[in-house]
Amino acid sequence: MIGTSMKSWSASEVFDGNQEDFANYRKADASTSKTLWRAQTQGKKLSRFAEEFYRRLADETGKGMLSRKGELHSLVAECDPGDLNGEVREKLDALLCLLKS
């Protein structure tokens, strides 16, 4: 479970400090929360966010960092392809076609 400091930081980073928007995101059903997340992260560099998230999580739990920026690609195996941003899906499909040729 993510602690209060992590929730506060996430709200600050993704929802620009708007606690009400973050609370709505957390209460929303899965489909709505995905839409809210995509809308809020559209112009954000998520690799920076992810690395900082893992650093803070490591600090909070006293364990090592689970992943660094150069290792984030390993998380792809854990993703549901339907959750991918359309542009990301297009780029991955293009890479697959290129690698198959």
Buried (B, 14 or more C-beta within 10 A) or exposed (E): EEEEEBBEBBBEBBBEEBEEBBEBBEEBEEEEBBEBBEEBBEEEEEEEBBBEBBBBBBEBEEEEBBBEEEEBEEEEEEEEEEEBEEEEEEEEEEEEEEEEE
